[in-house]
């Protein structure tokens, strides 16, 4: 492991960097999509098959709204190929919008697709859409602001019976050990550093970003799993919500945190995607809830309270997580604020190892 130096107006911090796949910041909720991230999504065959299946079932003959179309215009083109009457494709990132406009102009569907620069909150197409496709699903399902975007879309941009693709997404949690997840010690992947720096530059300071884990696999779980979010994009899910789940430890070990992952239902009978068990572009997220590892045995109980609150940007959520482990040694509790741009640095031992403040 080495340290990469990041300097800002308030000082310097050394970032732990390793040679393996390691950790990434959860990048989906920030406006830094580049050709590498677009390539990963464009070549996520499971994701594309599920969303494509659902979109083809509802697009023919209808007006379609594509929120966050991206540089490759994937879903706008899919809707047009499927017989959509018209597609409004919205893209906020200027470079991606410019590329998408070129793709649309060179396609056979130039007369069907309008590429619009801005966020969905900023625009008002000439007519309301009957179908909305918006792949604003984060590694924690709500983290990219899908609920806020859909609430606004249903209010201003969609017909009353408008259909949303994907239809639903759950966030699941299970108990894990950082020692098992990161046997060589926690460190960011070298490939993740440019994105981490961009996030810090955006807010003018480093902070404890959400930690996305590359390909952990279901074998890392020490407990049963439970859903802390059940998002439905028909307008029935509130922006802010609290849930409580009870889990059971299934194997002996040391628990210091929770792993979060998604199960996506694109709709129309498409195969459901599980980001822990399927190879997709979504990385599970590690939440370091406990300050120190708690020794557990099979049959012990874990209660998780998960609260979603909208951050001060009005779009992206902050998560307040509390957990309680009941073991033969007694009750151990932990808590974590996982904010979208929370200013805390080194709030948990793992962050103190990842970010070494330099006087």
N, C-alpha and C positions, 0 to 999 in steps of 0.2 A: 504493500500500500504506500502511496505517496500523497502529498498535499499540493493542491492547486490553489494559488493565491487569488483571492477576490478582494478588491479594494473599492470602497465607496466613501462618501463624504464623512461618515462617522467612524471609519477605521478600516481594518483589514481582517479577513478570516481565511483560514486554511481549510480547504474542502478535501475530505478524504476521497481518494480516487483509487480504484482497483482495475485489474486487467480483465476480470470476468464480466459476465453480463450484468451482474450487480444490481444496484438501485438506479431508478430514474425519478426525477420529479414527475408528478402526475401532470403531463403537459397539455392534455386535451382542453382544459378550461381556460387556456391562455392563447392569445392571438399570434401564435408563432408557427403555424403550419408552413412547412417548406416542402421541397420536392421529395425529401426522404420520407417524411411523415405521410405525404400524399401517396407515395409509392407503396408504403406498407398497407395503407387502407385500400388502395386500388387492387392490391394483390391478396387481400384477405378474402379468400374464396368462400369460406363459410358465411361470413358476414354478407358478402355480395349476393350469394345464392338466396339467403333468407330474405333480405330486404328486396331483392329483385323479384322474387316470387310474390311477395305481398303487394308490391307496387304494380306489377303487371295485372294483378287481379282487379285493381280498382281504377287504374288510370284511363282505360279506353273511353273516348268520348267526353272526358271531363277536363276542366281547368285544374292545373296542378301548380302548387306552390312548393318550390324546392329551397329550403332555408339552409344556408351554408353549403352552397353547391360545390365549392372547391375548384381548383384549377382545371381538373379533368372533366367536370360537368357530368359526372357519372349518372346521377339519378335523373337529371333533366333530360339527358339523352335517352335513358331507359324509358322514361315516361313518354317521350315523343315517339320512340320506336314502337311502343305499345299502343299507340293510337290516341294519345292525349290531344284534346282540342287546342290547348294552349298551355305553355309552361312559363311561369315567372321564376327565374333562377336568381336567388339573392346571395351575394358574397360580399363580406365586409373587408377582407384583406385586399388592399389595392392591387398588389402584384397578382394575386390569385384571380381577382376579378378581370384584370386585363387579359390574362391567359385564357380564362373561361370564355370571354367574349370572342377571342380569336377561334377557339374550338367551335363555338356555336356558329360563327360566320362561315367556317369551312365545312360544316356538316350539312347533310341533306335536309336538316330541320331548322334552317335559319329563319324561316317564316313562322315557325311554331314557338321557338324559344326566345324570350327576352331576358337578357342578362342584366341584372340591376345591381349597382354598387351601393352598399350600406348594410346595416343590420336589419333584421325583420322589424325591429322596433321603430326604425326610421322611415320605412317605405309604406306606401299605400297603392297597390296595383289598381288598375282601372276597374277590375271586377273582383269579387270575392272568389276564392278557389273552392273547389269541391273536394280536393285531395291535397294533403300536405305531407311531404316527405322531409324529415328533419332528423339527421343522424347526429343529434346533440346529446348522445349518451356517453357518460363518462365512466371511468373505472369504478367510481361510486356512481350509481345510475343517474342521480340528479345533479352531479357536480358541474356539468357543462351548462347548466341553466335551462334545460329542456322544459321544466315546469313553467318557468316564467315566460319563456318564448311561446309555449302553447297556450297559456292563459291570454297573452296579448293577441296571438293569432286567432283564437276563437272569438275574441271580442271585436277585432277589426278586419281580419283578413280571410276568414273562412265562412262558408255558408253554415247555417245552423246544424245541418246534418253532415258537415265535413268529416272526412275520414283521415286519420293520421297514421302514417307509417314511420316508425314501428308503432304497434298497438300498445305495448306494455313492457315494463322492465322491472325486475326485482333486484335488490341488493342483499346478498347473503353475507353472514359473518360466521367465523369459527375461530376457536382458540389456537394459537400458534406460539412457537418459541423462536426468538431472534437467533439464538445459537444454532438452531437447526436450519433456519432460513439462510443465515450468513455464516457458515462454518469458519470462514477465514476472517471474519469481522466485517461489519457493515462498511460499504464504500460505494460511491457512485461509479457507474460505468463511465469510461472516458468519452464514449459517444454521447453521453447525457450532458456533459459539461456545457456545451454551447446553449442548450435549452435552459439549464439552471441559471446561467449568467443572464440570459435574456429576461427571465422572470424577475431576477433581482434588479436588473436595470429598469424594468418597467415600473417597479415600486420604489426605486431609489435606495434599496437596502436589502440585505439578506434576511431571510426569515425561515421558520421551520416548515418547509414545503411538505405536502403529502408525499409519501414514499411508495412509489410503484415498484413492484417486484417482478423481475423477468422470469417467467415460466416456473413458478414454484411447484405446481403439481398437487393433486389432492392428498397425496401421502403426507404432506406437512401438517395436516389438521390433527389436533389432539382431541377434538370434541365433535359432537354433532353440529350441524349447521342450522341457522335460522334466518328468516327474512326480516331485516330491519327497515327496508323500504319495499313497498309494493306500488309502483307507479303505474297509473293508467292514464293514457293521453286522450281520454274522452271528456276531460274537464272535471272529473270527479275527485282528483287528488289535490289536496291543498298544498300551497307553496311551503307552509311550515307545518311540521307534524312531529309528534313524539311517539316512539314505539318501545316495547319492552319484550324481550325474548328470553326464554330459559333454555339453556343448553346442558348437555351432559358430557363429561370427560370420558373419552373412549379408550385412551391408552395413557400409561404413566409417562410423566415428563415434567418439564418446567414451562409454565405459561407466563409470558410477559406482555402479550399483545393479542390483537385480533387481525385476521385477514379478511378483507372485504372483496367480493367479486360480484359479477352480475350474471343474471339469467335473462336473456332477451327474447321476447315474443314479437316477431316482426308483424304477425297477423296473417290472415287468410290460410291458416293451416301450415305455415312454414315451419321447418325444423327449429326448435328452440335452441338457443346458443348459451353455453355455459363457459364463462371466460376462465374458470379454473380447470376445467376438464377438456375444453376444446382449444385448439391452437388458433387464436384470433388476435386482432390488433389491440384488444383491451388487456392491460396488465392489472392483476389484482393489487390491492393497496394494503400495506401494513400499518396498523394503528398502534403505536406503543402506549397502551393504556396504563400498564403497571410500571412503577418506577424501578422495581426489581422483580426478578423471576420468582414465581410461586410454585413450589413443588406440588404436583397433583397426582392423584391416582385414579384409575378407572372407577367410574361411578360418582365422582365428585360433581358438584353442580356449579354452573356459571350463569349468572344473570347479566344481560346487557341492556342498558337503556340508551337509546339512540335518538337524539333530537336534531332535527333539521331546521335551521333558521336562515332566512335570507340575509346575505351580507350587506354592507353599506352601499354596494354598487347596484342593488335592487334586482340582480339577476342570479348571481352565483351563491350557493348556500355555504354557510359555516356549519360544522357538525360538533355537537356537544355529546361526548360519549362517556358513560359511566359503566363500570363493570364490578361485579362482586363474585368472588370465588369462595365457595364453602367446602372446606377440606377437613380432614381429621384434626389438623392443627388449629382450626378456627376459621374466621372470616377475613379475607383480604380484599381490599377495595382499591380501585384505581379510577382515574378520570383523565380526559384529554379534550382540549379544544383543538379541532382540526379546521383551521380557518383558510378561506380562499387566499387572503393576503394578510393574515394575522401577523402583527409586528414582532411577536416573540421569537427569540433566538436562543437555542439551547435549553428549551423548556423541559426536555426529557433526557435521560442519560444517553440514548442513542443519538440524539441531535448534538449533544456535547461531544460525542466521538466523531460525528460527521463534520461538524463545524467548530474548528478550534480558533477562538477569537485571539487575535494577536495584539498585544498592548501597543 
